[in-house]
Amino acid sequence: MAQSVAPADAAVPAITPLSLKAIAPWAVFIGLLALVLLYFVGAEQGATALVSGEGIHEWVHDGRHLLGFPCH
Protein backbone atom coordinates (compact mmCIF):
# COMPACT_ATOMS: atom_id res chain seq x y z
CA MET A 1 0.00 0.00 0.00
CA ALA A 2 1.39 3.39 -0.97
CA GLN A 3 1.78 5.98 1.75
CA SER A 4 2.13 9.69 1.13
CA VAL A 5 4.52 11.86 3.07
CA ALA A 6 2.14 14.81 3.47
CA PRO A 7 -1.52 14.59 4.38
CA ALA A 8 -3.96 15.13 1.54
CA ASP A 9 -5.29 18.36 2.98
CA ALA A 10 -1.86 19.98 3.42
CA ALA A 11 -1.51 23.40 1.77
CA VAL A 12 1.09 23.76 -0.97
CA PRO A 13 3.44 26.65 -0.18
CA ALA A 14 3.45 29.44 -2.73
CA ILE A 15 6.63 30.05 -4.69
CA THR A 16 7.68 33.68 -4.44
CA PRO A 17 9.37 35.06 -7.55
CA LEU A 18 12.76 36.75 -7.23
CA SER A 19 13.01 40.36 -8.28
CA LEU A 20 15.57 41.62 -10.75
CA LYS A 21 17.06 43.78 -7.99
CA ALA A 22 17.80 40.64 -5.98
CA ILE A 23 19.37 38.77 -8.89
CA ALA A 24 21.35 41.58 -10.58
CA PRO A 25 24.33 41.80 -8.17
CA TRP A 26 24.86 38.05 -8.29
CA ALA A 27 24.53 37.99 -12.08
CA VAL A 28 27.14 40.77 -12.42
CA PHE A 29 29.50 39.01 -9.97
CA ILE A 30 29.21 35.65 -11.75
CA GLY A 31 29.63 37.33 -15.15
CA LEU A 32 32.82 39.11 -14.07
CA LEU A 33 34.16 35.93 -12.49
CA ALA A 34 33.47 34.05 -15.73
CA LEU A 35 35.28 36.72 -17.78
CA VAL A 36 38.33 36.59 -15.51
CA LEU A 37 38.38 32.80 -15.71
CA LEU A 38 38.00 32.93 -19.49
CA TYR A 39 40.91 35.37 -19.70
CA PHE A 40 43.22 33.20 -17.62
CA VAL A 41 42.32 30.03 -19.50
CA GLY A 42 42.19 31.53 -22.97
CA ALA A 43 44.58 34.46 -23.20
CA GLU A 44 47.07 34.46 -20.31
CA GLN A 45 50.25 33.87 -22.27
CA GLY A 46 52.74 35.75 -24.38
CA ALA A 47 52.28 39.48 -25.02
CA THR A 48 48.95 39.73 -23.18
CA ALA A 49 50.19 38.12 -19.96
CA LEU A 50 49.41 39.94 -16.73
CA VAL A 51 51.52 37.52 -14.69
CA SER A 52 55.13 36.92 -15.71
CA GLY A 53 56.40 33.39 -16.14
CA GLU A 54 54.73 30.18 -17.21
CA GLY A 55 52.93 29.32 -13.95
CA ILE A 56 49.40 30.31 -15.01
CA HIS A 57 49.88 28.72 -18.43
CA GLU A 58 50.90 25.40 -16.91
CA TRP A 59 48.02 25.40 -14.40
CA VAL A 60 45.38 25.92 -17.12
CA HIS A 61 47.13 24.05 -19.94
CA ASP A 62 44.78 21.05 -20.13
CA GLY A 63 41.67 23.20 -19.72
CA ARG A 64 42.92 25.38 -22.55
CA HIS A 65 43.07 22.39 -24.90
CA LEU A 66 39.74 21.03 -23.62
CA LEU A 67 38.03 24.33 -24.53
CA GLY A 68 39.74 24.49 -27.94
CA PHE A 69 42.24 27.30 -27.31
CA PRO A 70 45.55 26.81 -29.11
CA CYS A 71 48.62 27.38 -26.98
CA HIS A 72 51.59 25.87 -28.83
Secondary structure, DSSP 4 states (H G I P E B T S, - for coil): ----SS-TTPPPPPPPPPPHHHHHHHHHHHHHHHHHHHHHHHT-SGGG-SS-SSHHHHHTHHHHHHTT----
